[in-house]
């Protein structure tokens, strides 16, 4: 498995630390996998910027039993 480095705002990190029950690495892995599936599903006549900016694309049902608020992300 390959490792990547991710930069986030200090304020976001503080909130993440408060929610240590969430496996943040797994959360990000799922988000990346989902985005790859969406990109692979783009029809040839659909523009990537339109797809990426779509609010529908950004809303996902995350399988997170510890924090249901993430279901609306």
C-alpha positions as a Markdown table, in Angstrom:
| # | Residue | x | y | z |
|---|---|---|---|---|
| 1 | Unk | 0.0 | 0.0 | 0.0 |
| 2 | Unk | 1.2 | 3.5 | -0.9 |
| 3 | Unk | 1.2 | 6.3 | 1.6 |
| 4 | Unk | 0.3 | 9.9 | 0.8 |
| 5 | Unk | 0.7 | 13.2 | 2.7 |
| 6 | Unk | -2.3 | 15.4 | 3.1 |
| 7 | Unk | -2.3 | 19.0 | 4.3 |
| 8 | Unk | -5.4 | 20.4 | 6.2 |
| 9 | Unk | -6.1 | 23.6 | 8.1 |
| 10 | Unk | -5.3 | 23.6 | 11.8 |
| 11 | Unk | -8.9 | 24.3 | 12.7 |
| 12 | Unk | -10.0 | 21.2 | 10.8 |
| 13 | Unk | -7.4 | 19.1 | 12.5 |
| 14 | Unk | -8.5 | 20.2 | 15.9 |
| 15 | Unk | -12.1 | 19.1 | 15.2 |
| 16 | Unk | -10.8 | 15.8 | 13.8 |
| 17 | Unk | -8.9 | 15.2 | 17.0 |
| 18 | Unk | -12.1 | 15.7 | 19.0 |
| 19 | Unk | -13.7 | 12.9 | 17.0 |
| 20 | Unk | -11.0 | 10.3 | 17.4 |
| 21 | Unk | -13.6 | 7.5 | 17.1 |
| 22 | Unk | -13.6 | 8.2 | 13.4 |
| 23 | Unk | -11.0 | 6.4 | 11.4 |
| 24 | Unk | -10.0 | 9.4 | 9.2 |
| 25 | Unk | -7.6 | 7.4 | 7.0 |
| 26 | Unk | -10.4 | 5.0 | 6.1 |
| 27 | Unk | -12.8 | 7.9 | 5.5 |
| 28 | Unk | -10.4 | 9.5 | 3.0 |
| 29 | Unk | -9.7 | 6.1 | 1.3 |
| 30 | Unk | -13.4 | 5.7 | 0.8 |
| 31 | Unk | -13.8 | 9.2 | -0.6 |
| 32 | Unk | -11.0 | 8.7 | -3.1 |
| 33 | Unk | -12.3 | 5.3 | -4.2 |
| 34 | Unk | -15.8 | 6.8 | -4.7 |
| 35 | Unk | -14.5 | 9.7 | -6.7 |
| 36 | Unk | -12.5 | 7.3 | -8.9 |
| 37 | Unk | -15.6 | 5.3 | -9.6 |
| 38 | Unk | -17.5 | 8.5 | -10.5 |
| 39 | Unk | -14.7 | 9.7 | -12.8 |
| 40 | Unk | -14.6 | 6.3 | -14.5 |
| 41 | Unk | -18.4 | 6.5 | -15.1 |
| 42 | Unk | -18.3 | 9.9 | -16.9 |
| 43 | Unk | -19.8 | 9.7 | -20.3 |
| 44 | Unk | -17.6 | 10.9 | -23.2 |
| 45 | Unk | -19.8 | 14.0 | -23.8 |
| 46 | Unk | -20.0 | 15.0 | -20.1 |
| 47 | Unk | -17.4 | 17.5 | -18.9 |
| 48 | Unk | -15.3 | 16.7 | -15.9 |
| 49 | Unk | -15.5 | 20.2 | -14.4 |
| 50 | Unk | -19.3 | 20.0 | -14.5 |
| 51 | Unk | -19.3 | 16.6 | -12.9 |
| 52 | Unk | -16.8 | 17.6 | -10.2 |
| 53 | Unk | -18.7 | 20.8 | -9.2 |
| 54 | Unk | -22.0 | 19.0 | -9.0 |
| 55 | Unk | -23.6 | 19.1 | -5.5 |
| 56 | Unk | -25.0 | 15.7 | -6.1 |
| 57 | Unk | -21.4 | 14.3 | -6.5 |
| 58 | Unk | -20.4 | 15.7 | -3.2 |
| 59 | Unk | -23.3 | 14.1 | -1.2 |
| 60 | Unk | -22.4 | 10.6 | -0.1 |
| 61 | Unk | -23.8 | 8.1 | 2.4 |
| 62 | Unk | -20.9 | 7.2 | 4.5 |
| 63 | Unk | -21.0 | 4.0 | 6.5 |
| 64 | Unk | -20.1 | 5.6 | 9.8 |
| 65 | Unk | -22.1 | 4.4 | 12.7 |
| 66 | Unk | -20.3 | 6.7 | 15.1 |
| 67 | Unk | -21.2 | 10.0 | 13.5 |
| 68 | Unk | -24.4 | 10.1 | 11.5 |
| 69 | Unk | -23.8 | 13.8 | 10.5 |
| 70 | Unk | -21.3 | 12.5 | 7.9 |
| 71 | Unk | -24.2 | 11.0 | 6.0 |
| 72 | Unk | -25.1 | 14.4 | 4.6 |
| 73 | Unk | -21.5 | 15.2 | 3.4 |
